Amino acid sequence: MKDKTFLMIPGPTPVPESVLLEIAKHPIGHRSSEFSSILEEVYTNLKYVFQTENDVFMFTSSGTGAMCAALENLINEGDKVLSLVIGNFGNRWAKIAESRGAIVEKIEVEAGDVINPEVLKKRLAEDVNKEIKIVTLTHSETSTGAANDIKTLCSIIKEHGALSVVDGVTSVCAMPCKPDEWGIDVLVSGSQKGFMIPPGLAFLVANEKAWKVYEQCKHPGFYFDWAAHRKSVRANSTPFTPAVNLIAGLNVALKMIKEEGIDNMNARHRRHAMALRAALRAINLKLLVENDENASYAITSILPPDGITVPDIRKTLQKDYDIVVANGQNQLKDRIFRMGTLGFVCDRDLIASVGALEATLLKLGHKFELGAGVKTLITELNKGN
C-alpha cells in the first residue's frame, strides 16, 4: 500500500509526525537570534540525553563523521590503537585509525559474540610501557545485535590509562550509557537512530582527559575540529553552516525524549527487544546473539529457517506487508536478517511486525505453531506494564 512502508531496521528509524512537520518548515538563518535560541535548547537537552556535564558537539554528518571527528582529533602518526571488534562497525574504528597513520591492533571475536573483559584486562596488563594510547570499542554493534559491557570495559581501560573511544550510535537513547559516571572518554552517536530524526546529524562528547590528548594532536581535523565546535557550542552557534531544518526537528525530538525520560526510554527499548527475542524463539527461529545479557536493545539479528532464504523473507515482508527489515552486512549478507526496535517504535508496531513475519514464514513453508510469536510477544509486553 502506498505510503504505508514501516522501517524495522537499525536506521533510519521511524520519525514522529511532529518532528517531520518541524523539519518541513521554511529554513531560517543559521546566524539568526531565532536559530541561536533553538541551539541553546538543543545543546542543553543533548547534555541531558548523553547524561554528561561536558559539551556535546553536533556535526552535519552521518555517525561515521562523528567517528572520524573522534580519532582525527586524537591520533598522531605512529600512535598505538587497540580496536575491540565485535562486528562491522568495530572494524570501522580500526580503518579510521589506520587512515590517520596509527598502528592498529585488534581483539576480534566471532559475529554475535562480545568482548570478554578478562581478555582485555590481560592484554592491557601486558602493555607495561603504556604504549597503547587509545582503545576503540562499540557499545551496540549494529551489524550483529551484540552489545558490549561498556561500563566494565571502560573501567579496565581507565585503570590502564588509555583513552576509551566508544561508538554509541545505536545505544544512546536505547540503552543505559553514562559517559561521566562510567568513565567513557569519548562517545559518539547519530541522529537516525534513537534520536528519532532522519539521517544527517552526528554527536560527540569528550571529557577533560580526552581534551588533554587533543591538545597534543599535531594535525587535528578542520571541519570536525573540537576547539572550533566547543567555541561555537558555548556561543549557541555552529562553526559552519549546519543542517538547520534537521536541528529544528531534533529540538522537537529531544523534548519528546525528555518528556518520556531517558531512563524510561531505555527501559522501553529493553522491554521491546526482550519481548521480540522471546517471540522469535516461540516460532522456532534462532538468534545470532543467543544470550539475552549480550543482546542490543536496538537491533536483533535472526537466522533464517532451513530451506528459506533471507532475500525471500525480506522480499515477502516488504511486498505483502510494507515492512522493511535489514539484511546482514559483509560476511553476514543473506545469512541473517535484522529487526530494529529502535527509536519511535511502540507495542503496536512490534505486534504488527511479528504478525507479518509469521504470515511471511507460513507462506514460505516454515513449520511452527501459528500465532505463537504474537501470543508470546503480547504476554511478554504485558509483563512490563
Secondary structure by P-SEA (a helix, b strand, c coil): ccccccccccccccccaaaaaaaaccccccccaaaaaaaaaaaaaaaaaaccccbbbbccccaaaaaaaaaaacccccbbbbbbcccaaaaaaaaaaaaaccccccccccccccccaaaaaaaaaacccccccbbbbbccccccccccaaaaaaaaaaaabbbbbbcccccccccccccccccccbbbbbcccccccccccccccccaaaaaaaaacccccccccaaaaaaaaaacccccccaaaaaaaaaaaaaaaaaacaaaaaaaaaaaaaaaaaaaaaacccccccccccccccbbbbbccccccaaaaaaaaaacccbbbbcccccccccbbbbbccccccaaaaaaaaaaaaaaaaaaccccccaaaaaaaaaaaaaac
